[in-house]
Structures are given as C-alpha cells and as structure tokens.
Amino acid sequence: MRALRGHHMFCTRLFSGSGYNQAFADNMGRLVENMQKGEKFQLVQGHDDICRYCPNREPEGCALGTEDVQRRDAAAMEVTGTAPGQVLDWAELRERLEKLSEEDFRYVCGDCRWQREGLCSYPLLKERTRP
C-alpha cells in the first residue's frame, strides 16, 4: 500500500509525465501505474511516496514551503471528505474528485507551480475523472 499526501490525490490524476527531474517523474509514473492496476493508498500527513524522490524534500518539510504544502493537503482532504489514515483506491479517488467544483480545485491547487505553468487545470481534472 502506498502513502499519499492529501494534495497528491490531485497530482496523481493530473500527472502527464513531467516533474522536477527524471527520477521524480519515473517514480510518479510507476506510482500512478500501480494505483491504476488496483494498488490502494493511505492518506498521510507529511512525506509520502511521491515526496521520496522530490529534490525539494527536507527532513522536516518542503524547501518550496512546508506551510503551503500542509495547507493544500488540508484543503484537499476537506473538499474530498477524506482524512489522514483513510485508505482509498483509484476508483474511489476518481469518484471523489469527479464531484469537485472549479472553486474546490482553485482552493487546493490555485497556488501550485504546476497549475500556474499550465500542466494541470480544472478542465483536465474533469476529463481525467469521467467514468
């Protein structure tokens, strides 16, 4: 079972092969592929299986802003009705994300670098969560 931060629920559905570096992108690709094949994940607070390969990882947080990451995690769990320790699978994640409004997306992802750079968006999330 994989460990996943709250806001990374969004990232796994929106991942398109890009990342901070090749090791990060390769890990993310494997993680998403395993989740699509049925591997479950547990929501966690703090570092997860995506953070493991992030070049911005610090022992106690994130070089890009630990408070921002924690805020986005809390926002993601709030809008999806999830909590730390909860176990989900790919289909359950899709169902939860499918119900979100554009306002929910902005609440979680509005300040994210990848969203600002155009690598993810609300329309893309809606496309990737269609049944």
C-alpha positions, -999 to +999 in steps of 0.1 A: +000+000+000+013+034-009+014+065+013-001+097-003-004+133+009-038+150+005-030+173-024-011+145-042-046+129-047-050+156-074-014+153-087-018+115-094-049+121-115-033+150-134+002+136-139+014+138-175+050+126-173+067+159-162+083+166-129+112+182-111+137+157-126+137+123-143+139+103-111+108+121-097+089+117-130+098+080-132+087+074-096+055+092-101+047+073-133+053+039-115+031+050-086+002+061-109+005+029-129+004+008-098-026+027-085-044+022-118-038-015-115-055-016-081-029-008-055-045+011-027-031+041-009-033+055+026-036+093+031-008+106+053+004+139+069+039+147+059+062+130+034+047+103+012+058+080-016+059+109-041+080+131-018+106+104-016+121+114-050+114+151-048+146+172-049+129+198-027+123+174+002+138+184+035+140+164+067+111+183+083+092+196+053+095+211+018+120+236+005+093+252-015+071+260+015+061+235+042+032+256+054+018+259+018+021+221+013+003+214+046-024+240+037-030+223+003-031+188+020-058+200+045-077+217+017-076+186-005-089+164+024-116+189+032-130+191-004-128+153-009-142+144+025-112+124+034-089+122+064-053+111+073-052+073+077-080+067+052-074+040+026-086+046-010-082+030-044-081+046-079-118+042-085-127+058-051-104+086-058-119+092-092-154+093-076-144+119-050-126+141-075-154+139-101-177+157-077-155+188-072-163+222-084-138+246-101-138+266-068-127+234-049-099+229-075-087+265-070-089+262-032-065+232-034-043+239-065-046+276-071-011+285-058+006+254-072+035+258-096+023+231-119-012+246-122+004+281-129+026+266-156-004+251-173+005+214-167-028+208-149-062+225-148-098+220-137-109+210-172-081+184-173-092+171-139-128+168-151-116+150-182-095+125-162-123+118-137-150+110-161-164+075-156 
